[in-house]
Amino acid sequence: TAGVEHKERLILKKKCDYLGFMGVKLDPELNKSRGKEMVISTPDSKVQVWVVPTNEELMIAQDTAELVNAAKAK
């Protein structure tokens, strides 16, 4: 859920704690890791929790270029 989750471990922990009724269990040590795609839930978690780094600025630029090119083609 964008940079706020990626950068703020406490927010992610609170959200995962809230989802505990679904079997979500966050590994506190793995939750400290950043910068690479990885599972940060415990092995016995019923739901896997992943960190997937993004480059939001690049995605915005690519989407904008696609829209501009589509408008030019009309």
PQR file of N, CA, C, O and H, with PARSE charges and radii, in Angstrom:
ATOM      1  N   THR A   1       0.829  -1.196   0.000 -0.4000 1.5000
ATOM      2  CA  THR A   1       0.000   0.000   0.000 -0.0000 2.0000
ATOM      3  C   THR A   1       0.863   1.245   0.000  0.5500 1.7000
ATOM      4  O   THR A   1       0.703   2.138   0.832 -0.5500 1.4000
ATOM      5  N   ALA A   2       1.753   1.281  -0.924 -0.4000 1.5000
ATOM      6  CA  ALA A   2       2.586   2.447  -1.194 -0.0000 2.0000
ATOM      7  C   ALA A   2       3.637   2.684  -0.128  0.5500 1.7000
ATOM      8  O   ALA A   2       3.863   1.848   0.747 -0.5500 1.4000
ATOM      9  H   ALA A   2       1.882   0.556  -1.600  0.4000 1.0000
ATOM     10  N   GLY A   3       4.266   3.828  -0.219 -0.4000 1.5000
ATOM     11  CA  GLY A   3       5.426   4.141   0.595 -0.0000 2.0000
ATOM     12  C   GLY A   3       5.190   4.171   2.085  0.5500 1.7000
ATOM     13  O   GLY A   3       6.093   3.849   2.857 -0.5500 1.4000
ATOM     14  H   GLY A   3       4.082   4.507  -0.929  0.4000 1.0000
ATOM     15  N   VAL A   4       4.001   4.548   2.509 -0.4000 1.5000
ATOM     16  CA  VAL A   4       3.766   4.642   3.950 -0.0000 2.0000
ATOM     17  C   VAL A   4       3.920   3.274   4.605  0.5500 1.7000
ATOM     18  O   VAL A   4       4.494   3.180   5.690 -0.5500 1.4000
ATOM     19  H   VAL A   4       3.268   4.809   1.882  0.4000 1.0000
ATOM     20  N   GLU A   5       3.433   2.237   3.988 -0.4000 1.5000
ATOM     21  CA  GLU A   5       3.583   0.891   4.534 -0.0000 2.0000
ATOM     22  C   GLU A   5       5.035   0.454   4.438  0.5500 1.7000
ATOM     23  O   GLU A   5       5.577  -0.159   5.358 -0.5500 1.4000
ATOM     24  H   GLU A   5       2.966   2.314   3.107  0.4000 1.0000
ATOM     25  N   HIS A   6       5.644   0.772   3.331 -0.4000 1.5000
ATOM     26  CA  HIS A   6       7.014   0.351   3.093 -0.0000 2.0000
ATOM     27  C   HIS A   6       7.956   0.981   4.111  0.5500 1.7000
ATOM     28  O   HIS A   6       8.920   0.346   4.538 -0.5500 1.4000
ATOM     29  H   HIS A   6       5.204   1.270   2.584  0.4000 1.0000
ATOM     30  N   LYS A   7       7.688   2.218   4.502 -0.4000 1.5000
ATOM     31  CA  LYS A   7       8.608   2.957   5.356 -0.0000 2.0000
ATOM     32  C   LYS A   7       8.247   2.904   6.833  0.5500 1.7000
ATOM     33  O   LYS A   7       9.110   3.115   7.685 -0.5500 1.4000
ATOM     34  H   LYS A   7       6.905   2.734   4.155  0.4000 1.0000
ATOM     35  N   GLU A   8       7.020   2.633   7.142 -0.4000 1.5000
ATOM     36  CA  GLU A   8       6.595   2.706   8.538 -0.0000 2.0000
ATOM     37  C   GLU A   8       6.202   1.333   9.051  0.5500 1.7000
ATOM     38  O   GLU A   8       5.091   0.862   8.810 -0.5500 1.4000
ATOM     39  H   GLU A   8       6.319   2.461   6.450  0.4000 1.0000
ATOM     40  N   ARG A   9       7.116   0.703   9.755 -0.4000 1.5000
ATOM     41  CA  ARG A   9       6.894  -0.662  10.249 -0.0000 2.0000
ATOM     42  C   ARG A   9       5.727  -0.749  11.219  0.5500 1.7000
ATOM     43  O   ARG A   9       4.980  -1.728  11.202 -0.5500 1.4000
ATOM     44  H   ARG A   9       8.018   1.087   9.951  0.4000 1.0000
ATOM     45  N   LEU A  10       5.559   0.269  12.070 -0.4000 1.5000
ATOM     46  CA  LEU A  10       4.503   0.234  13.077 -0.0000 2.0000
ATOM     47  C   LEU A  10       3.120   0.203  12.429  0.5500 1.7000
ATOM     48  O   LEU A  10       2.238  -0.516  12.899 -0.5500 1.4000
ATOM     49  H   LEU A  10       6.166   1.064  12.084  0.4000 1.0000
ATOM     50  N   ILE A  11       2.920   0.966  11.368 -0.4000 1.5000
ATOM     51  CA  ILE A  11       1.624   0.973  10.682 -0.0000 2.0000
ATOM     52  C   ILE A  11       1.331  -0.416  10.119  0.5500 1.7000
ATOM     53  O   ILE A  11       0.222  -0.931  10.266 -0.5500 1.4000
ATOM     54  H   ILE A  11       3.636   1.550  10.987  0.4000 1.0000
ATOM     55  N   LEU A  12       2.317  -1.009   9.483 -0.4000 1.5000
ATOM     56  CA  LEU A  12       2.130  -2.350   8.920 -0.0000 2.0000
ATOM     57  C   LEU A  12       1.851  -3.360  10.025  0.5500 1.7000
ATOM     58  O   LEU A  12       0.986  -4.223   9.870 -0.5500 1.4000
ATOM     59  H   LEU A  12       3.218  -0.590   9.364  0.4000 1.0000
ATOM     60  N   LYS A  13       2.574  -3.264  11.142 -0.4000 1.5000
ATOM     61  CA  LYS A  13       2.348  -4.168  12.260 -0.0000 2.0000
ATOM     62  C   LYS A  13       0.924  -4.048  12.781  0.5500 1.7000
ATOM     63  O   LYS A  13       0.260  -5.057  13.020 -0.5500 1.4000
ATOM     64  H   LYS A  13       3.277  -2.563  11.268  0.4000 1.0000
ATOM     65  N   LYS A  14       0.453  -2.818  12.955 -0.4000 1.5000
ATOM     66  CA  LYS A  14      -0.910  -2.613  13.466 -0.0000 2.0000
ATOM     67  C   LYS A  14      -1.949  -3.181  12.511  0.5500 1.7000
ATOM     68  O   LYS A  14      -2.932  -3.781  12.947 -0.5500 1.4000
ATOM     69  H   LYS A  14       0.992  -1.998  12.761  0.4000 1.0000
ATOM     70  N   LYS A  15      -1.741  -2.998  11.231 -0.4000 1.5000
ATOM     71  CA  LYS A  15      -2.691  -3.544  10.249 -0.0000 2.0000
ATOM     72  C   LYS A  15      -2.679  -5.065  10.259  0.5500 1.7000
ATOM     73  O   LYS A  15      -3.733  -5.696  10.172 -0.5500 1.4000
ATOM     74  H   LYS A  15      -0.942  -2.511  10.877  0.4000 1.0000
ATOM     75  N   CYS A  16      -1.504  -5.654  10.362 -0.4000 1.5000
ATOM     76  CA  CYS A  16      -1.416  -7.117  10.411 -0.0000 2.0000
ATOM     77  C   CYS A  16      -2.005  -7.646  11.711  0.5500 1.7000
ATOM     78  O   CYS A  16      -2.667  -8.683  11.713 -0.5500 1.4000
ATOM     79  H   CYS A  16      -0.648  -5.142  10.433  0.4000 1.0000
ATOM     80  N   ASP A  17      -1.770  -6.943  12.822 -0.4000 1.5000
ATOM     81  CA  ASP A  17      -2.381  -7.342  14.097 -0.0000 2.0000
ATOM     82  C   ASP A  17      -3.902  -7.327  13.982  0.5500 1.7000
ATOM     83  O   ASP A  17      -4.577  -8.228  14.481 -0.5500 1.4000
ATOM     84  H   ASP A  17      -1.232  -6.101  12.821  0.4000 1.0000
ATOM     85  N   TYR A  18      -4.437  -6.304  13.323 -0.4000 1.5000
ATOM     86  CA  TYR A  18      -5.883  -6.192  13.124 -0.0000 2.0000
ATOM     87  C   TYR A  18      -6.418  -7.374  12.321  0.5500 1.7000
ATOM     88  O   TYR A  18      -7.539  -7.831  12.547 -0.5500 1.4000
ATOM     89  H   TYR A  18      -3.888  -5.572  12.918  0.4000 1.0000
ATOM     90  N   LEU A  19      -5.608  -7.864  11.383 -0.4000 1.5000
ATOM     91  CA  LEU A  19      -6.015  -8.987  10.530 -0.0000 2.0000
ATOM     92  C   LEU A  19      -5.699 -10.344  11.156  0.5500 1.7000
ATOM     93  O   LEU A  19      -5.803 -11.375  10.493 -0.5500 1.4000
ATOM     94  H   LEU A  19      -4.697  -7.493  11.200  0.4000 1.0000
ATOM     95  N   GLY A  20      -5.320 -10.342  12.415 -0.4000 1.5000
ATOM     96  CA  GLY A  20      -5.011 -11.582  13.110 -0.0000 2.0000
ATOM     97  C   GLY A  20      -6.156 -12.577  13.103  0.5500 1.7000
ATOM     98  O   GLY A  20      -5.925 -13.786  13.116 -0.5500 1.4000
ATOM     99  H   GLY A  20      -5.236  -9.504  12.954  0.4000 1.0000
ATOM    100  N   PHE A  21      -7.395 -12.084  13.082 -0.4000 1.5000
ATOM    101  CA  PHE A  21      -8.558 -12.989  13.040 -0.0000 2.0000
ATOM    102  C   PHE A  21      -8.568 -13.842  11.776  0.5500 1.7000
ATOM    103  O   PHE A  21      -9.240 -14.872  11.731 -0.5500 1.4000
ATOM    104  H   PHE A  21      -7.583 -11.102  13.071  0.4000 1.0000
ATOM    105  N   MET A  22      -7.832 -13.426  10.756 -0.4000 1.5000
ATOM    106  CA  MET A  22      -7.727 -14.193   9.513 -0.0000 2.0000
ATOM    107  C   MET A  22      -6.524 -15.130   9.526  0.5500 1.7000
ATOM    108  O   MET A  22      -6.286 -15.861   8.565 -0.5500 1.4000
ATOM    109  H   MET A  22      -7.286 -12.589  10.793  0.4000 1.0000
ATOM    110  N   GLY A  23      -5.776 -15.100  10.613 -0.4000 1.5000
ATOM    111  CA  GLY A  23      -4.595 -15.947  10.703 -0.0000 2.0000
ATOM    112  C   GLY A  23      -3.309 -15.268  10.279  0.5500 1.7000
ATOM    113  O   GLY A  23      -2.286 -15.932  10.111 -0.5500 1.4000
ATOM    114  H   GLY A  23      -5.970 -14.505  11.394  0.4000 1.0000
ATOM    115  N   VAL A  24      -3.344 -13.935  10.101 -0.4000 1.5000
ATOM    116  CA  VAL A  24      -2.147 -13.194   9.712 -0.0000 2.0000
ATOM    117  C   VAL A  24      -1.224 -13.068  10.921  0.5500 1.7000
ATOM    118  O   VAL A  24      -1.630 -12.614  11.991 -0.5500 1.4000
ATOM    119  H   VAL A  24      -4.175 -13.396  10.238  0.4000 1.0000
ATOM    120  N   LYS A  25       0.012 -13.478  10.726 -0.4000 1.5000
ATOM    121  CA  LYS A  25       1.030 -13.352  11.774 -0.0000 2.0000
ATOM    122  C   LYS A  25       2.285 -12.750  11.154  0.5500 1.7000
ATOM    123  O   LYS A  25       2.884 -13.330  10.249 -0.5500 1.4000
ATOM    124  H   LYS A  25       0.342 -13.847   9.857  0.4000 1.0000
ATOM    125  N   LEU A  26       2.670 -11.594  11.648 -0.4000 1.5000
ATOM    126  CA  LEU A  26       3.823 -10.870  11.129 -0.0000 2.0000
ATOM    127  C   LEU A  26       5.064 -11.229  11.942  0.5500 1.7000
ATOM    128  O   LEU A  26       5.021 -11.251  13.172 -0.5500 1.4000
ATOM    129  H   LEU A  26       2.184 -11.123  12.383  0.4000 1.0000
ATOM    130  N   ASP A  27       6.159 -11.508  11.259 -0.4000 1.5000
ATOM    131  CA  ASP A  27       7.434 -11.774  11.928 -0.0000 2.0000
ATOM    132  C   ASP A  27       8.101 -10.423  12.210  0.5500 1.7000
ATOM    133  O   ASP A  27       8.455  -9.710  11.271 -0.5500 1.4000
ATOM    134  H   ASP A  27       6.195 -11.491  10.259  0.4000 1.0000
ATOM    135  N   PRO A  28       8.280 -10.059  13.490 -0.5600 1.5000
ATOM    136  CA  PRO A  28       8.826  -8.735  13.817  0.2800 2.0000
ATOM    137  C   PRO A  28      10.231  -8.499  13.261  0.5500 1.7000
ATOM    138  O   PRO A  28      10.556  -7.378  12.869 -0.5500 1.4000
ATOM    139  N   GLU A  29      11.058  -9.526  13.222 -0.4000 1.5000
ATOM    140  CA  GLU A  29      12.419  -9.354  12.687 -0.0000 2.0000
ATOM    141  C   GLU A  29      12.390  -9.154  11.171  0.5500 1.7000
ATOM    142  O   GLU A  29      13.086  -8.288  10.640 -0.5500 1.4000
ATOM    143  H   GLU A  29      10.794 -10.437  13.540  0.4000 1.0000
ATOM    144  N   LEU A  30      11.588  -9.953  10.483 -0.4000 1.5000
ATOM    145  CA  LEU A  30      11.485  -9.800   9.028 -0.0000 2.0000
ATOM    146  C   LEU A  30      10.850  -8.474   8.660  0.5500 1.7000
ATOM    147  O   LEU A  30      11.153  -7.916   7.606 -0.5500 1.4000
ATOM    148  H   LEU A  30      11.023 -10.656  10.914  0.4000 1.0000
ATOM    149  N   ASN A  31       9.970  -7.957   9.514 -0.4000 1.5000
ATOM    150  CA  ASN A  31       9.323  -6.667   9.259 -0.0000 2.0000
ATOM    151  C   ASN A  31      10.328  -5.522   9.276  0.5500 1.7000
ATOM    152  O   ASN A  31      10.021  -4.434   8.790 -0.5500 1.4000
ATOM    153  H   ASN A  31       9.724  -8.410  10.370  0.4000 1.0000
ATOM    154  N   LYS A  32      11.504  -5.740   9.816 -0.4000 1.5000
ATOM    155  CA  LYS A  32      12.544  -4.704   9.835 -0.0000 2.0000
ATOM    156  C   LYS A  32      13.267  -4.598   8.492  0.5500 1.7000
ATOM    157  O   LYS A  32      13.919  -3.591   8.214 -0.5500 1.4000
ATOM    158  H   LYS A  32      11.753  -6.624  10.211  0.4000 1.0000
ATOM    159  N   SER A  33      13.154  -5.624   7.670 -0.4000 1.5000
ATOM    160  CA  SER A  33      13.838  -5.649   6.375 -0.0000 2.0000
ATOM    161  C   SER A  33      13.143  -4.737   5.384  0.5500 1.7000
ATOM    162  O   SER A  33      11.919  -4.608   5.393 -0.5500 1.4000
ATOM    163  H   SER A  33      12.625  -6.442   7.895  0.4000 1.0000
ATOM    164  N   ARG A  34      13.924  -4.116   4.541 -0.4000 1.5000
ATOM    165  CA  ARG A  34      13.374  -3.231   3.518 -0.0000 2.0000
ATOM    166  C   ARG A  34      14.238  -3.314   2.262  0.5500 1.7000
ATOM    167  O   ARG A  34      15.400  -3.718   2.314 -0.5500 1.4000
ATOM    168  H   ARG A  34      14.918  -4.221   4.534  0.4000 1.0000
ATOM    169  N   GLY A  35      13.657  -2.930   1.154 -0.4000 1.5000
ATOM    170  CA  GLY A  35      14.411  -2.798  -0.079 -0.0000 2.0000
ATOM    171  C   GLY A  35      14.436  -4.010  -0.976  0.5500 1.7000
ATOM    172  O   GLY A  35      14.993  -3.956  -2.073 -0.5500 1.4000
ATOM    173  H   GLY A  35      12.713  -2.602   1.112  0.4000 1.0000
ATOM    174  N   LYS A  36      13.840  -5.113  -0.529 -0.4000 1.5000
ATOM    175  CA  LYS A  36      13.799  -6.281  -1.405 -0.0000 2.0000
ATOM    176  C   LYS A  36      12.448  -6.970  -1.246  0.5500 1.7000
ATOM    177  O   LYS A  36      11.808  -6.879  -0.199 -0.5500 1.4000
ATOM    178  H   LYS A  36      13.388  -5.157   0.361  0.4000 1.0000
ATOM    179  N   GLU A  37      12.034  -7.652  -2.292 -0.4000 1.5000
ATOM    180  CA  GLU A  37      10.766  -8.384  -2.262 -0.0000 2.0000
ATOM    181  C   GLU A  37      10.933  -9.617  -1.390  0.5500 1.7000
ATOM    182  O   GLU A  37      11.837 -10.428  -1.596 -0.5500 1.4000
ATOM    183  H   GLU A  37      12.554  -7.726  -3.143  0.4000 1.0000
ATOM    184  N   MET A  38      10.040  -9.744  -0.406 -0.4000 1.5000
ATOM    185  CA  MET A  38      10.172 -10.880   0.506 -0.0000 2.0000
ATOM    186  C   MET A  38       8.913 -11.073   1.334  0.5500 1.7000
ATOM    187  O   MET A  38       8.106 -10.157   1.491 -0.5500 1.4000
ATOM    188  H   MET A  38       9.307  -9.085  -0.238  0.4000 1.0000
ATOM    189  N   VAL A  39       8.763 -12.285   1.860 -0.4000 1.5000
ATOM    190  CA  VAL A  39       7.677 -12.606   2.784 -0.0000 2.0000
ATOM    191  C   VAL A  39       8.111 -12.150   4.169  0.5500 1.7000
ATOM    192  O   VAL A  39       9.231 -12.435   4.592 -0.5500 1.4000
ATOM    193  H   VAL A  39       9.419 -13.028   1.732  0.4000 1.0000
ATOM    194  N   ILE A  40       7.224 -11.435   4.888 -0.4000 1.5000
ATOM    195  CA  ILE A  40       7.544 -10.978   6.243 -0.0000 2.0000
ATOM    196  C   ILE A  40       6.585 -11.557   7.279  0.5500 1.7000
ATOM    197  O   ILE A  40       6.586 -11.132   8.434 -0.5500 1.4000
ATOM    198  H   ILE A  40       6.314 -11.204   4.544  0.4000 1.0000
ATOM    199  N   SER A  41       5.776 -12.515   6.873 -0.4000 1.5000
ATOM    200  CA  SER A  41       4.903 -13.207   7.819 -0.0000 2.0000
ATOM    201  C   SER A  41       5.645 -14.408   8.395  0.5500 1.7000
ATOM    202  O   SER A  41       6.669 -14.840   7.865 -0.5500 1.4000
ATOM    203  H   SER A  41       5.775 -12.860   5.934  0.4000 1.0000
ATOM    204  N   THR A  42       5.110 -14.933   9.487 -0.4000 1.5000
ATOM    205  CA  THR A  42       5.712 -16.105  10.111 -0.0000 2.0000
ATOM    206  C   THR A  42       5.388 -17.350   9.286  0.5500 1.7000
ATOM    207  O   THR A  42       4.432 -17.346   8.510 -0.5500 1.4000
ATOM    208  H   THR A  42       4.278 -14.582   9.918  0.4000 1.0000
ATOM    209  N   PRO A  43       6.174 -18.413   9.446 -0.5600 1.5000
ATOM    210  CA  PRO A  43       5.896 -19.645   8.696  0.2800 2.0000
ATOM    211  C   PRO A  43       4.516 -20.236   8.998  0.5500 1.7000
ATOM    212  O   PRO A  43       3.930 -20.896   8.140 -0.5500 1.4000
ATOM    213  N   ASP A  44       3.989 -20.008  10.211 -0.4000 1.5000
ATOM    214  CA  ASP A  44       2.682 -20.566  10.558 -0.0000 2.0000
ATOM    215  C   ASP A  44       1.520 -19.609  10.289  0.5500 1.7000
ATOM    216  O   ASP A  44       0.379 -19.905  10.644 -0.5500 1.4000
ATOM    217  H   ASP A  44       4.465 -19.472  10.908  0.4000 1.0000
ATOM    218  N   SER A  45       1.802 -18.466   9.663 -0.4000 1.5000
ATOM    219  CA  SER A  45       0.739 -17.525   9.294 -0.0000 2.0000
ATOM    220  C   SER A  45      -0.144 -18.160   8.227  0.5500 1.7000
ATOM    221  O   SER A  45       0.367 -18.759   7.282 -0.5500 1.4000
ATOM    222  H   SER A  45       2.729 -18.225   9.374  0.4000 1.0000
ATOM    223  N   LYS A  46      -1.453 -18.038   8.365 -0.4000 1.5000
ATOM    224  CA  LYS A  46      -2.376 -18.601   7.369 -0.0000 2.0000
ATOM    225  C   LYS A  46      -2.403 -17.769   6.098  0.5500 1.7000
ATOM    226  O   LYS A  46      -2.850 -18.237   5.050 -0.5500 1.4000
ATOM    227  H   LYS A  46      -1.868 -17.551   9.133  0.4000 1.0000
ATOM    228  N   VAL A  47      -1.926 -16.536   6.192 -0.4000 1.5000
ATOM    229  CA  VAL A  47      -1.875 -15.626   5.054 -0.0000 2.0000
ATOM    230  C   VAL A  47      -0.445 -15.112   4.933  0.5500 1.7000
ATOM    231  O   VAL A  47       0.132 -14.656   5.920 -0.5500 1.4000
ATOM    232  H   VAL A  47      -1.563 -16.156   7.043  0.4000 1.0000
ATOM    233  N   GLN A  48       0.128 -15.179   3.746 -0.4000 1.5000
ATOM    234  CA  GLN A  48       1.467 -14.629   3.550 -0.0000 2.0000
ATOM    235  C   GLN A  48       1.387 -13.113   3.436  0.5500 1.7000
ATOM    236  O   GLN A  48       0.498 -12.570   2.782 -0.5500 1.4000
ATOM    237  H   GLN A  48      -0.341 -15.549   2.944  0.4000 1.0000
ATOM    238  N   VAL A  49       2.322 -12.449   4.079 -0.4000 1.5000
ATOM    239  CA  VAL A  49       2.446 -10.991   3.990 -0.0000 2.0000
ATOM    240  C   VAL A  49       3.755 -10.710   3.266  0.5500 1.7000
ATOM    241  O   VAL A  49       4.824 -11.143   3.697 -0.5500 1.4000
ATOM    242  H   VAL A  49       3.045 -12.891   4.611  0.4000 1.0000
ATOM    243  N   TRP A  50       3.657  -9.986   2.168 -0.4000 1.5000
ATOM    244  CA  TRP A  50       4.815  -9.690   1.331 -0.0000 2.0000
ATOM    245  C   TRP A  50       5.157  -8.211   1.374  0.5500 1.7000
ATOM    246  O   TRP A  50       4.273  -7.362   1.490 -0.5500 1.4000
ATOM    247  H   TRP A  50       2.789  -9.635   1.817  0.4000 1.0000
ATOM    248  N   VAL A  51       6.431  -7.914   1.282 -0.4000 1.5000
ATOM    249  CA  VAL A  51       6.912  -6.569   0.996 -0.0000 2.0000
ATOM    250  C   VAL A  51       7.326  -6.585  -0.466  0.5500 1.7000
ATOM    251  O   VAL A  51       8.132  -7.417  -0.881 -0.5500 1.4000
ATOM    252  H   VAL A  51       7.149  -8.603   1.188  0.4000 1.0000
ATOM    253  N   VAL A  52       6.777  -5.672  -1.240 -0.4000 1.5000
ATOM    254  CA  VAL A  52       7.119  -5.566  -2.652 -0.0000 2.0000
ATOM    255  C   VAL A  52       7.509  -4.110  -2.913  0.5500 1.7000
ATOM    256  O   VAL A  52       6.639  -3.250  -3.050 -0.5500 1.4000
ATOM    257  H   VAL A  52       6.121  -4.995  -0.903  0.4000 1.0000
ATOM    258  N   PRO A  53       8.814  -3.834  -2.981 -0.5600 1.5000
ATOM    259  CA  PRO A  53       9.251  -2.459  -3.227  0.2800 2.0000
ATOM    260  C   PRO A  53       8.734  -1.950  -4.569  0.5500 1.7000
ATOM    261  O   PRO A  53       8.649  -2.696  -5.545 -0.5500 1.4000
ATOM    262  N   THR A  54       8.398  -0.687  -4.595 -0.4000 1.5000
ATOM    263  CA  THR A  54       7.909  -0.072  -5.826 -0.0000 2.0000
ATOM    264  C   THR A  54       8.684   1.201  -6.117  0.5500 1.7000
ATOM    265  O   THR A  54       9.327   1.771  -5.236 -0.5500 1.4000
ATOM    266  H   THR A  54       8.466  -0.081  -3.802  0.4000 1.0000
ATOM    267  N   ASN A  55       8.614   1.625  -7.337 -0.4000 1.5000
ATOM    268  CA  ASN A  55       9.159   2.920  -7.736 -0.0000 2.0000
ATOM    269  C   ASN A  55       7.966   3.713  -8.253  0.5500 1.7000
ATOM    270  O   ASN A  55       7.676   3.714  -9.450 -0.5500 1.4000
ATOM    271  H   ASN A  55       8.091   1.162  -8.053  0.4000 1.0000
ATOM    272  N   GLU A  56       7.285   4.384  -7.341 -0.4000 1.5000
ATOM    273  CA  GLU A  56       6.035   5.063  -7.677 -0.0000 2.0000
ATOM    274  C   GLU A  56       6.235   6.164  -8.711  0.5500 1.7000
ATOM    275  O   GLU A  56       5.395   6.355  -9.590 -0.5500 1.4000
ATOM    276  H   GLU A  56       7.521   4.383  -6.369  0.4000 1.0000
ATOM    277  N   GLU A  57       7.344   6.884  -8.606 -0.4000 1.5000
ATOM    278  CA  GLU A  57       7.602   7.963  -9.561 -0.0000 2.0000
ATOM    279  C   GLU A  57       7.745   7.418 -10.978  0.5500 1.7000
ATOM    280  O   GLU A  57       7.244   8.012 -11.933 -0.5500 1.4000
ATOM    281  H   GLU A  57       8.027   6.728  -7.892  0.4000 1.0000
ATOM    282  N   LEU A  58       8.438   6.271 -11.109 -0.4000 1.5000
ATOM    283  CA  LEU A  58       8.593   5.658 -12.423 -0.0000 2.0000
ATOM    284  C   LEU A  58       7.246   5.208 -12.978  0.5500 1.7000
ATOM    285  O   LEU A  58       6.961   5.416 -14.157 -0.5500 1.4000
ATOM    286  H   LEU A  58       8.845   5.789 -10.333  0.4000 1.0000
ATOM    287  N   MET A  59       6.422   4.597 -12.143 -0.4000 1.5000
ATOM    288  CA  MET A  59       5.104   4.146 -12.594 -0.0000 2.0000
ATOM    289  C   MET A  59       4.236   5.321 -13.049  0.5500 1.7000
ATOM    290  O   MET A  59       3.542   5.222 -14.060 -0.5500 1.4000
ATOM    291  H   MET A  59       6.653   4.428 -11.185  0.4000 1.0000
ATOM    292  N   ILE A  60       4.273   6.420 -12.316 -0.4000 1.5000
ATOM    293  CA  ILE A  60       3.505   7.610 -12.694 -0.0000 2.0000
ATOM    294  C   ILE A  60       4.002   8.139 -14.033  0.5500 1.7000
ATOM    295  O   ILE A  60       3.200   8.491 -14.898 -0.5500 1.4000
ATOM    296  H   ILE A  60       4.837   6.500 -11.494  0.4000 1.0000
ATOM    297  N   ALA A  61       5.322   8.197 -14.209 -0.4000 1.5000
ATOM    298  CA  ALA A  61       5.887   8.687 -15.467 -0.0000 2.0000
ATOM    299  C   ALA A  61       5.496   7.781 -16.634  0.5500 1.7000
ATOM    300  O   ALA A  61       5.138   8.272 -17.705 -0.5500 1.4000
ATOM    301  H   ALA A  61       5.973   7.911 -13.507  0.4000 1.0000
ATOM    302  N   GLN A  62       5.560   6.464 -16.435 -0.4000 1.5000
ATOM    303  CA  GLN A  62       5.192   5.530 -17.506 -0.0000 2.0000
ATOM    304  C   GLN A  62       3.709   5.634 -17.852  0.5500 1.7000
ATOM    305  O   GLN A  62       3.349   5.623 -19.029 -0.5500 1.4000
ATOM    306  H   GLN A  62       5.850   6.065 -15.565  0.4000 1.0000
ATOM    307  N   ASP A  63       2.851   5.735 -16.845 -0.4000 1.5000
ATOM    308  CA  ASP A  63       1.413   5.867 -17.095 -0.0000 2.0000
ATOM    309  C   ASP A  63       1.102   7.178 -17.811  0.5500 1.7000
ATOM    310  O   ASP A  63       0.260   7.220 -18.708 -0.5500 1.4000
ATOM    311  H   ASP A  63       3.144   5.744 -15.889  0.4000 1.0000
ATOM    312  N   THR A  64       1.785   8.244 -17.409 -0.4000 1.5000
ATOM    313  CA  THR A  64       1.574   9.544 -18.055 -0.0000 2.0000
ATOM    314  C   THR A  64       2.003   9.488 -19.511  0.5500 1.7000
ATOM    315  O   THR A  64       1.291   9.982 -20.386 -0.5500 1.4000
ATOM    316  H   THR A  64       2.469   8.210 -16.680  0.4000 1.0000
ATOM    317  N   ALA A  65       3.157   8.894 -19.781 -0.4000 1.5000
ATOM    318  CA  ALA A  65       3.631   8.772 -21.161 -0.0000 2.0000
ATOM    319  C   ALA A  65       2.656   7.960 -22.004  0.5500 1.7000
ATOM    320  O   ALA A  65       2.400   8.295 -23.161 -0.5500 1.4000
ATOM    321  H   ALA A  65       3.735   8.493 -19.070  0.4000 1.0000
ATOM    322  N   GLU A  66       2.117   6.904 -21.430 -0.4000 1.5000
ATOM    323  CA  GLU A  66       1.148   6.073 -22.148 -0.0000 2.0000
ATOM    324  C   GLU A  66      -0.114   6.865 -22.486  0.5500 1.7000
ATOM    325  O   GLU A  66      -0.640   6.751 -23.593 -0.5500 1.4000
ATOM    326  H   GLU A  66       2.325   6.631 -20.491  0.4000 1.0000
ATOM    327  N   LEU A  67      -0.592   7.655 -21.552 -0.4000 1.5000
ATOM    328  CA  LEU A  67      -1.783   8.488 -21.789 -0.0000 2.0000
ATOM    329  C   LEU A  67      -1.515   9.556 -22.843  0.5500 1.7000
ATOM    330  O   LEU A  67      -2.358   9.794 -23.709 -0.5500 1.4000
ATOM    331  H   LEU A  67      -0.165   7.748 -20.653  0.4000 1.0000
ATOM    332  N   VAL A  68      -0.366  10.195 -22.781 -0.4000 1.5000
ATOM    333  CA  VAL A  68      -0.008  11.229 -23.752 -0.0000 2.0000
ATOM    334  C   VAL A  68       0.094  10.606 -25.143  0.5500 1.7000
ATOM    335  O   VAL A  68      -0.423  11.159 -26.114 -0.5500 1.4000
ATOM    336  H   VAL A  68       0.318  10.002 -22.078  0.4000 1.0000
ATOM    337  N   ASN A  69       0.749   9.474 -25.236 -0.4000 1.5000
ATOM    338  CA  ASN A  69       0.893   8.809 -26.549 -0.0000 2.0000
ATOM    339  C   ASN A  69      -0.456   8.355 -27.100  0.5500 1.7000
ATOM    340  O   ASN A  69      -0.683   8.421 -28.309 -0.5500 1.4000
ATOM    341  H   ASN A  69       1.168   9.024 -24.447  0.4000 1.0000
ATOM    342  N   ALA A  70      -1.357   7.891 -26.223 -0.4000 1.5000
ATOM    343  CA  ALA A  70      -2.682   7.468 -26.671 -0.0000 2.0000
ATOM    344  C   ALA A  70      -3.473   8.676 -27.178  0.5500 1.7000
ATOM    345  O   ALA A  70      -4.203   8.570 -28.163 -0.5500 1.4000
ATOM    346  H   ALA A  70      -1.173   7.836 -25.242  0.4000 1.0000
ATOM    347  N   ALA A  71      -3.331   9.813 -26.512 -0.4000 1.5000
ATOM    348  CA  ALA A  71      -4.041  11.029 -26.933 -0.0000 2.0000
ATOM    349  C   ALA A  71      -3.502  11.524 -28.267  0.5500 1.7000
ATOM    350  O   ALA A  71      -4.270  12.000 -29.103 -0.5500 1.4000
ATOM    351  H   ALA A  71      -2.738   9.899 -25.711  0.4000 1.0000
ATOM    352  N   LYS A  72      -2.206  11.421 -28.479 -0.4000 1.5000
ATOM    353  CA  LYS A  72      -1.592  11.850 -29.754 -0.0000 2.0000
ATOM    354  C   LYS A  72      -2.046  10.964 -30.890  0.5500 1.7000
ATOM    355  O   LYS A  72      -2.183  11.433 -32.019 -0.5500 1.4000
ATOM    356  H   LYS A  72      -1.582  11.034 -27.800  0.4000 1.0000
ATOM    357  N   ALA A  73      -2.283   9.684 -30.615 -0.4000 1.5000
ATOM    358  CA  ALA A  73      -2.674   8.737 -31.665 -0.0000 2.0000
ATOM    359  C   ALA A  73      -4.090   8.982 -32.165  0.5500 1.7000
ATOM    360  O   ALA A  73      -4.443   8.550 -33.263 -0.5500 1.4000
ATOM    361  H   ALA A  73      -2.171   9.303 -29.697  0.4000 1.0000
ATOM    362  N   LYS A  74      -4.901   9.667 -31.374 -0.4000 1.5000
ATOM    363  CA  LYS A  74      -6.302   9.920 -31.793 -0.0000 2.0000
ATOM    364  C   LYS A  74      -6.358  10.962 -32.787  0.5500 1.7000
ATOM    365  O   LYS A  74      -7.441  11.311 -33.256 -0.5500 1.4000
ATOM    366  H   LYS A  74      -4.614  10.018 -30.482  0.4000 1.0000
TER
END
